[in-house]
Amino acid sequence: MHFSTQTAHERRSVFDRIVLSSQTRFYMKVNILLFLLTAFSSSLLLAIDGSGQDIEKESVTVGLNGEALASGLKSIEAQSSFRFTYRVSEISTYDKIKLRTGTRSVKTTLDLLLAQTNLTYNQIGNYIVLSPKEEAPVQGFNVRGRVTSGDEPLPGVNVIVKGTTQGTSTDADGRFTMSLDDPDAVLIFSFIGYVTQEVAVRSRSELNVSMSSDMQSLEEVVVVGYGTVNKRDLTGSVASVSSEQLKQVPITSLEQGIQGRVAGVQVTQASTAPGGGITIRVRGGTSINAGNEPLYVIDGFPIYNDATMMPSTVDEGVSPNPLSTINPSDIESIEILKDASATAIYGARGANGVVIITTKRGKPGKARISYEGYYGVQEVAKRYEMMNAADYATMVNEIAERKGHAPYLPTPESYENNDTDWQDLIFQQAPIQNHQISISGGDRGLNYTFSGNYYDQEGIVKNSGFKRYSFRVNLDKEVNERFKIGNTLSINRSITNSLVANGENSPQNGIIGAALTALPILPVKDENGNYVFANYANKYSTRLNPRDNDNPVALTTGYFDEMISDRVIGNIFGEYKILDGLKFHVSFGADLAKNNREIYFDRTTYYGSVKNEGGYARTAYSEKSSFLNENMLTYNKTFGNDHDLNVMLAYTWQNEVFKSHSIVNVNFITDIQKNAGIETGNRAGGPSINASQQRWDLVSWVGRVNYGFKHKYLFTATARMDGSSRFGDGNKWGFFPSGAFAWRVSDENFLSSSRTVSDLKLRVSYGLTGNTEIGTYRSLAALENVRYSFNGNPVIGFIPSSLGNPDLRWETTKQFDIGLDLGLLNDRIVLNMDYYRKRTDDLLLEVTLPISSGFTTALKNSGSVENKGVELGLTGRVLDKKFKWTTNFNIAANRNLVVDLGESDRFFGLDLPVKFISATLVQEGYPLGAYYGLKVDGVIRNEEELAAYKPAAQVGDYRIVDQNDDGKIDGDDRVIVGNPNPDYIYGWNNNFEYGNFSLNVFFQGVEGMDVLNINLIQFENLAVKVNNTKRRFTERWTPENPNAKFPKYGPGEQAVGSNEMNSQVVEDGSHLRLKAVTLGYNVPLKSDKIHSLKFYVTGKNLFTITDYSGYNPEVNSRGQSNVNRNIDWGAYPLDRSYVFGVNLTF
Amino acid sequence: MKSIRILFLIAILSSCTDVLDEYPMDFIGPANFYKNQTDALAAINGAYSALKTYYAEDSYLLMTELPTEAVGTYGQTLAGENAQLDEYLWNDGHPDILAFYTNAYRALNAASSVVDRVPGTEMSEELKNRIIGEAKFLRALTNFNLVRFFGDIPLKRNSSRSLDDAAKVDRDPAADVYEFIIEDLEDAVDILPLRSTLSGANIGRATREAALTLLAKVYLQRGSMNAANGVPESLRIAQANDFERSAQLLEAVMTGGYHKLLDDYSHLWGFGVSLEHENNEEVIFDIQNIAQNGFGAGLSDRVAPVNSPLTKSEGGTMQAELPFYNSFADDDVRKAITFCTSYVINGVTVVYDQNNIGGTGFRGPVPGFYKLLKPDLSAQDPNNFVVLRYADVLLMYAEALNEINNGPVEDAYDAINAVRNRAGLEDLPEGLTYAEFKDAVFTERRKELVLEAHGWFDSQRHFAWAKARVEASSGFGSSDFGPSTQITVEDPKFRLMPIPRAARDINPSLSQNSGY
């Protein structure tokens, strides 16, 4: 007969402990999960019904002669199917129990035993729970005190009487008072970020406690989906970015703050334009046609960052970033869930990772007012070197000569009067500024944060910019001990001024493309002061016949593009503590976004005068309203000393309605009214109007169980069941389970005394997640309306436009992850490593159909993609004396492979902006979106090389590899010529501190990634219609320069393969960038009125080491597409900026 | 565990299944379409629109006209898509060939959807029959265009209604495609109403005369696919009596009493004049356009003189080739109506002068066309695109009789002379041989029907003549490039266009025509 007793070394738990008999322990080992769930569900039953059914039927024979109560209980357990649970402390005092030996029912036996104690019991299934009878409160012992850290009072510290649930928390001034039953009680003081302390009261009525902050990062709380977890108990792969890190680089949008900070997360600024789009890939792209962006969860509200919800430009181009409406300064932390154990809680939407954003909330304490602001200037970091007027004239005259024509521009020197550097005319130095005021504190159970922010960035290309105004109120109110309510509310307005993007009004270029290709011999304006258009060059020679681009300068003044985006994201929530450890949380949230975009080309532009007489106006409006209800039950309990249990069960429902419409009109009497007078236009056939409406619903059950044994063996099981309206009948529901196990090796005896290893944890997880980002109504067939007329009478007709697929179902990603967290030398060096393997099956694939079917594509579940990779994060406190240096390095390599395409052999990126037949390929055995085209093997240098080359060509032509050796160059000679997926990505962040000075140096890089620079096709072809790069001319093949990089020019220069996709336009996009350097100075303050004051200067994008010839190898002119990646087509240039900032807190 | 599972089940069964049903808000699905007369009319109107898509965009016209000696392009390097068609440099990657192929199959599916689904709708049998007849005519026309360009093609006898219908298929022999076209047209001839019975908003729909004319054209084309025309053996599909059948059908049109030659050629193509005379008696079938967004065509900019005030773009896609322009007699009334040789710019009228090119006057080195050119720069072309007209009937008749009788007979002379006389030209001299008369018919066809999408197909019916004309004109290479040395028309690839690379990328089992 033996009992478990409380051990002395338990240091953390402040929860009730229940000790189970040894038999039960054995039982637990056998079927731990069953037990946990039963315990959970029986706790629910406890609240409803405590009566037993069998307790009177089973009989036991028990006799005690002044023995411990526990002996009697043990005896009952041995003879019956019942097990007891109780607190050791509550029964250990009853050690002189007597009972005449006899055979009685369990009930009678218990009644007789407990009559000698102050205990009562409840039966739950086979468990009998003993607990003290309710007693009238006795007049206790009062204790009060103050908790401080250094000189600062610490508000909000939890003060709990050890061994009970009785507790309070400190007020704004760090003070607490409480009444104790026992003057010798021990109080436990705990607060996030501080070392938990136990203090024996020893009849003192006043206690002053000084808490020390906990430097061990392992004590951090990490936000995971539907709850939080201590970092040391984490079983999944979750990375965090703090608000401090976000502040290190001036950013427009929160995703920029993640870049380079987290291993395995590739952030690509698709457009560097202010407010421009961003793409994120967490551990590689899993899908081909469905979405690949992670799910964002902002204060509990799931949002997919779908760029297609933004009102687009006239047709193509990168959409502005929907998340830029959210103010990064409000963010407390960003957590990125990477492995399936972490993401499966978001089930059908978790396959591409989850980014959880938590905004700042008030903490108890006096109001803290802070101002953060910066001001800076930005400039263009890099330009193309284009030809000047004399270069251009020389080029075209040589081309004329080869064609046997007279010189087109006979006097090259005469055009220098009009030597226009178009890039120069559209670029500018531009200011950037940000101001934020926040007030935060907590008082009488109400914690609050108010903030207001103003951000204003002008673009380095004239006529572009981004402004944001945002306001936030986050409140938490403790109504009573059991009931809390709160809210988050943010109201944002952003104003984006975009540029004309390439692809609009094909074949016309956007402003960047126009500036690069516009002929340098053109003046900006003619003698009458009007902007000249490209065909002005025909004045010099009709042979030039330039491309009908707009005048780039006209586009900086005559083009108006303003999008006003308003977004309100908010929720209210209530939390009720039903029982100890059992809480019910309910929330209602809404995300309301509306975007109004107005575009106007006035009549000084080519588009607004020649292409569309009398101006062109487009007004586009879109509105998204998303509502969310979440109901969550959580149960937290520590059983005995060693068993930590946390169970969560939730039901959620989300609904979203999206509406949009747009109007185009042209031919206005005057440019004065712009879009405000859009109805006054006179477009032939009337204004063009488009409208769209969509709705989807998602209904979900979510569950999670965390179980930890001795904090050493940690188990997590999650499951989510999602029902989505987007899939075919009969395939609406999907089930997404996951499991994880972590072993804290460092807590084992053989390591716990190690001086070297301070922390070591091994993690392994496996789970399923899904993807629903296919848009709405994709399982249904559709007809489209089309137009015709008979004898002048317009009629509307319908023709089939898409085939339905009633079998459409989830895309499922299975992910395995194994990880290691290692802390050395008291966590002076921390290493995190992960290996993962993700396989996505039932790919939602836009399968190309045979053209003869009359359709081009259909969405089907077909094929598989695999991503596998390693991630490594290394943090070190290199120096921590007077001079401090902490460094953080992360690196990740991902390998992406199309494993299977089902019935498709391969397919192509279909809508590349230039009329390529195909430039990107999806094929089994290759990575997603590989570049596909003809391979150029240098230039044919001389007659000998020509003789050795079979296909028709001339000396000085590109030597295109004749892959099948059939003596001609055609589509069969195409091969993979590039891979947009990087070999590895890395970031390196360094913090130096000396006295009041601090220095932060942040590098970020990508290695082994190719970029498709479509620009080169336009301006490295030596066509007289457009300006060319200088290098194309100076480094061309001539008999005198046989080892040239570029081919010769002249007749036939493009006959072979050069208007096809070829390897010459694929460039190495590897780069290393000094992303930011910040030098800060903390002003030492004597006054009490100012809490802190810091000045800093930051330089952003100070240099980039790369071989890429364009503006910026980090580019994605095709937005979020996973098939057409790293495409540079008239992309916005990179900015280099210098910023001066102040942080001030009262 | 059990209790949780039960909780899950209860919740799922009770609460949320209805929420997940999708009710589309902004489009129509086929499940609730094809029910009644309104739907059937909308479906056939959709099939006309799908046909317009490839007739009103430039791909189809570029493919039929640029490879002839009559039409050239300007302002592109040899890599340009238009220059490739003009200079016989196209390959299987040509975007216009792909665009036509794609749009043609879209149009086929639209027409087949009507043929397959309208029989099940509740409506008057008479109208139902008419609609099905129209759909068969439209389907035959598109199949005929496909088979003439590509030879063997995947023959789609039915519409695609599910993913199973969209399976990968091989090419069917051109002979089978012709048989299917003939079946469709014979049905259409039986069902369709005469032109004289149409009025108001039904004018522009396919008629019995249109089906007769197209069927005659089909027989004529198939009949010419023979050894005498130098057609490679694998492509010879001519059947006995093809020319006889063609002639009989054409006689049915000529004796039908409705269609005739207009007296004034400018009523057909006169710049700023022809719009008033649309739907005239000479037109047998056309693509109907009006100047509203989505209801018109986009060809005007392609034929306007380079950089003239008559075009919003730089223009120059389809320009006259000089030898062709010069081949028109000055008293040929068609010359001034077909070609655009002057325009007003900044208040000054500039006139084309082939001896003074590149100056500050007329901006192009060659004339543009008035034919297809609309009078203003409004968004879309309002002018109808003529597919079949009576002059074509007469010239086909002359051609067929010459083939049947191995030389011209009086009716053949009468037919071609009617066309010549209207143009202000004298009768052809009598006593021409078979070969001389055939040359004369094709020369007349070129002048009468240029830019009406007959060029490439005519060339296939009289290959030797076409080859000689192309070589005599500017050779391969317009004045901008100089002659090409690498390519001749003898190349077997110029009998058929290539199956587009993209189609074979998707379905690698599709074979390719010889020479590509």
HADDOCK unambig.tbl for C-alpha pairs under 7 A between the chains (distance, minus, plus):
assign (segid A and resid 34 and name CA) (segid B and resid 1 and name CA) 6.57 0.50 0.50
assign (segid A and resid 37 and name CA) (segid B and resid 1 and name CA) 5.77 0.50 0.50
assign (segid A and resid 38 and name CA) (segid B and resid 1 and name CA) 6.72 0.50 0.50
assign (segid A and resid 542 and name CA) (segid B and resid 358 and name CA) 6.09 0.50 0.50
assign (segid A and resid 545 and name CA) (segid B and resid 75 and name CA) 6.72 0.50 0.50
assign (segid A and resid 548 and name CA) (segid B and resid 314 and name CA) 6.83 0.50 0.50
assign (segid A and resid 610 and name CA) (segid B and resid 312 and name CA) 6.15 0.50 0.50
assign (segid A and resid 611 and name CA) (segid B and resid 312 and name CA) 5.82 0.50 0.50
assign (segid A and resid 684 and name CA) (segid B and resid 291 and name CA) 6.75 0.50 0.50
assign (segid A and resid 684 and name CA) (segid B and resid 292 and name CA) 5.81 0.50 0.50
assign (segid A and resid 684 and name CA) (segid B and resid 378 and name CA) 6.23 0.50 0.50
assign (segid A and resid 684 and name CA) (segid B and resid 379 and name CA) 6.05 0.50 0.50
assign (segid A and resid 685 and name CA) (segid B and resid 291 and name CA) 6.59 0.50 0.50
assign (segid A and resid 685 and name CA) (segid B and resid 292 and name CA) 3.96 0.50 0.50
assign (segid A and resid 685 and name CA) (segid B and resid 293 and name CA) 5.64 0.50 0.50
assign (segid A and resid 692 and name CA) (segid B and resid 26 and name CA) 5.78 0.50 0.50
assign (segid A and resid 693 and name CA) (segid B and resid 25 and name CA) 5.77 0.50 0.50
assign (segid A and resid 693 and name CA) (segid B and resid 26 and name CA) 5.67 0.50 0.50
assign (segid A and resid 694 and name CA) (segid B and resid 25 and name CA) 6.23 0.50 0.50
assign (segid A and resid 697 and name CA) (segid B and resid 19 and name CA) 6.72 0.50 0.50
assign (segid A and resid 697 and name CA) (segid B and resid 20 and name CA) 6.12 0.50 0.50
assign (segid A and resid 699 and name CA) (segid B and resid 16 and name CA) 6.97 0.50 0.50
assign (segid A and resid 724 and name CA) (segid B and resid 20 and name CA) 5.95 0.50 0.50
assign (segid A and resid 725 and name CA) (segid B and resid 20 and name CA) 4.04 0.50 0.50
assign (segid A and resid 725 and name CA) (segid B and resid 21 and name CA) 5.73 0.50 0.50
assign (segid A and resid 725 and name CA) (segid B and resid 22 and name CA) 5.90 0.50 0.50
assign (segid A and resid 777 and name CA) (segid B and resid 22 and name CA) 6.79 0.50 0.50
assign (segid A and resid 777 and name CA) (segid B and resid 24 and name CA) 6.45 0.50 0.50
assign (segid A and resid 781 and name CA) (segid B and resid 29 and name CA) 5.60 0.50 0.50
assign (segid A and resid 781 and name CA) (segid B and resid 30 and name CA) 6.54 0.50 0.50
assign (segid A and resid 782 and name CA) (segid B and resid 27 and name CA) 6.67 0.50 0.50
assign (segid A and resid 782 and name CA) (segid B and resid 28 and name CA) 5.80 0.50 0.50
assign (segid A and resid 782 and name CA) (segid B and resid 29 and name CA) 4.31 0.50 0.50
assign (segid A and resid 782 and name CA) (segid B and resid 30 and name CA) 6.21 0.50 0.50
assign (segid A and resid 783 and name CA) (segid B and resid 27 and name CA) 6.98 0.50 0.50
assign (segid A and resid 783 and name CA) (segid B and resid 28 and name CA) 5.57 0.50 0.50
assign (segid A and resid 783 and name CA) (segid B and resid 29 and name CA) 5.59 0.50 0.50
assign (segid A and resid 783 and name CA) (segid B and resid 30 and name CA) 6.43 0.50 0.50
assign (segid A and resid 786 and name CA) (segid B and resid 46 and name CA) 6.01 0.50 0.50
assign (segid A and resid 786 and name CA) (segid B and resid 49 and name CA) 6.36 0.50 0.50
assign (segid A and resid 787 and name CA) (segid B and resid 49 and name CA) 5.83 0.50 0.50
assign (segid A and resid 787 and name CA) (segid B and resid 294 and name CA) 5.93 0.50 0.50
assign (segid A and resid 787 and name CA) (segid B and resid 295 and name CA) 5.56 0.50 0.50
assign (segid A and resid 788 and name CA) (segid B and resid 45 and name CA) 6.70 0.50 0.50
assign (segid A and resid 788 and name CA) (segid B and resid 48 and name CA) 6.89 0.50 0.50
assign (segid A and resid 788 and name CA) (segid B and resid 49 and name CA) 5.17 0.50 0.50
assign (segid A and resid 788 and name CA) (segid B and resid 295 and name CA) 5.35 0.50 0.50
assign (segid A and resid 789 and name CA) (segid B and resid 288 and name CA) 5.93 0.50 0.50
assign (segid A and resid 789 and name CA) (segid B and resid 289 and name CA) 6.22 0.50 0.50
assign (segid A and resid 789 and name CA) (segid B and resid 290 and name CA) 6.91 0.50 0.50
assign (segid A and resid 789 and name CA) (segid B and resid 295 and name CA) 6.54 0.50 0.50
assign (segid A and resid 790 and name CA) (segid B and resid 201 and name CA) 5.39 0.50 0.50
assign (segid A and resid 790 and name CA) (segid B and resid 202 and name CA) 6.23 0.50 0.50
assign (segid A and resid 790 and name CA) (segid B and resid 203 and name CA) 6.04 0.50 0.50
assign (segid A and resid 790 and name CA) (segid B and resid 204 and name CA) 5.37 0.50 0.50
assign (segid A and resid 790 and name CA) (segid B and resid 288 and name CA) 6.11 0.50 0.50
assign (segid A and resid 791 and name CA) (segid B and resid 200 and name CA) 6.89 0.50 0.50
assign (segid A and resid 791 and name CA) (segid B and resid 201 and name CA) 5.62 0.50 0.50
assign (segid A and resid 791 and name CA) (segid B and resid 203 and name CA) 5.58 0.50 0.50
assign (segid A and resid 791 and name CA) (segid B and resid 204 and name CA) 6.12 0.50 0.50
assign (segid A and resid 792 and name CA) (segid B and resid 290 and name CA) 6.08 0.50 0.50
assign (segid A and resid 793 and name CA) (segid B and resid 201 and name CA) 6.21 0.50 0.50
assign (segid A and resid 796 and name CA) (segid B and resid 42 and name CA) 6.47 0.50 0.50
assign (segid A and resid 796 and name CA) (segid B and resid 45 and name CA) 6.87 0.50 0.50
assign (segid A and resid 797 and name CA) (segid B and resid 42 and name CA) 4.19 0.50 0.50
assign (segid A and resid 797 and name CA) (segid B and resid 43 and name CA) 5.70 0.50 0.50
assign (segid A and resid 797 and name CA) (segid B and resid 45 and name CA) 4.66 0.50 0.50
assign (segid A and resid 797 and name CA) (segid B and resid 46 and name CA) 3.91 0.50 0.50
assign (segid A and resid 798 and name CA) (segid B and resid 42 and name CA) 5.51 0.50 0.50
assign (segid A and resid 798 and name CA) (segid B and resid 43 and name CA) 5.14 0.50 0.50
assign (segid A and resid 798 and name CA) (segid B and resid 46 and name CA) 4.66 0.50 0.50
assign (segid A and resid 799 and name CA) (segid B and resid 43 and name CA) 6.24 0.50 0.50
assign (segid A and resid 799 and name CA) (segid B and resid 46 and name CA) 5.19 0.50 0.50
assign (segid A and resid 799 and name CA) (segid B and resid 47 and name CA) 6.81 0.50 0.50
assign (segid A and resid 799 and name CA) (segid B and resid 110 and name CA) 5.56 0.50 0.50
assign (segid A and resid 800 and name CA) (segid B and resid 110 and name CA) 6.62 0.50 0.50
assign (segid A and resid 803 and name CA) (segid B and resid 161 and name CA) 6.79 0.50 0.50
assign (segid A and resid 803 and name CA) (segid B and resid 162 and name CA) 6.03 0.50 0.50
assign (segid A and resid 803 and name CA) (segid B and resid 163 and name CA) 6.64 0.50 0.50
assign (segid A and resid 804 and name CA) (segid B and resid 162 and name CA) 6.86 0.50 0.50
assign (segid A and resid 848 and name CA) (segid B and resid 506 and name CA) 6.59 0.50 0.50
assign (segid A and resid 849 and name CA) (segid B and resid 166 and name CA) 6.46 0.50 0.50
assign (segid A and resid 850 and name CA) (segid B and resid 166 and name CA) 6.74 0.50 0.50
assign (segid A and resid 850 and name CA) (segid B and resid 168 and name CA) 5.81 0.50 0.50
assign (segid A and resid 850 and name CA) (segid B and resid 503 and name CA) 6.66 0.50 0.50
assign (segid A and resid 850 and name CA) (segid B and resid 506 and name CA) 6.13 0.50 0.50
assign (segid A and resid 850 and name CA) (segid B and resid 507 and name CA) 6.17 0.50 0.50
assign (segid A and resid 851 and name CA) (segid B and resid 102 and name CA) 5.93 0.50 0.50
assign (segid A and resid 851 and name CA) (segid B and resid 105 and name CA) 6.78 0.50 0.50
assign (segid A and resid 851 and name CA) (segid B and resid 503 and name CA) 6.13 0.50 0.50
assign (segid A and resid 852 and name CA) (segid B and resid 105 and name CA) 5.41 0.50 0.50
assign (segid A and resid 852 and name CA) (segid B and resid 154 and name CA) 6.55 0.50 0.50
assign (segid A and resid 853 and name CA) (segid B and resid 105 and name CA) 6.89 0.50 0.50
assign (segid A and resid 853 and name CA) (segid B and resid 160 and name CA) 5.98 0.50 0.50
assign (segid A and resid 853 and name CA) (segid B and resid 166 and name CA) 5.03 0.50 0.50
assign (segid A and resid 854 and name CA) (segid B and resid 105 and name CA) 4.81 0.50 0.50
assign (segid A and resid 854 and name CA) (segid B and resid 106 and name CA) 4.10 0.50 0.50
assign (segid A and resid 854 and name CA) (segid B and resid 109 and name CA) 5.27 0.50 0.50
assign (segid A and resid 855 and name CA) (segid B and resid 106 and name CA) 6.62 0.50 0.50
assign (segid A and resid 907 and name CA) (segid B and resid 506 and name CA) 6.76 0.50 0.50
assign (segid A and resid 917 and name CA) (segid B and resid 93 and name CA) 6.17 0.50 0.50
assign (segid A and resid 1052 and name CA) (segid B and resid 78 and name CA) 6.68 0.50 0.50
assign (segid A and resid 1054 and name CA) (segid B and resid 78 and name CA) 6.89 0.50 0.50
assign (segid A and resid 1054 and name CA) (segid B and resid 79 and name CA) 5.51 0.50 0.50
assign (segid A and resid 1055 and name CA) (segid B and resid 78 and name CA) 6.13 0.50 0.50
assign (segid A and resid 1055 and name CA) (segid B and resid 79 and name CA) 5.51 0.50 0.50
assign (segid A and resid 1059 and name CA) (segid B and resid 79 and name CA) 6.31 0.50 0.50
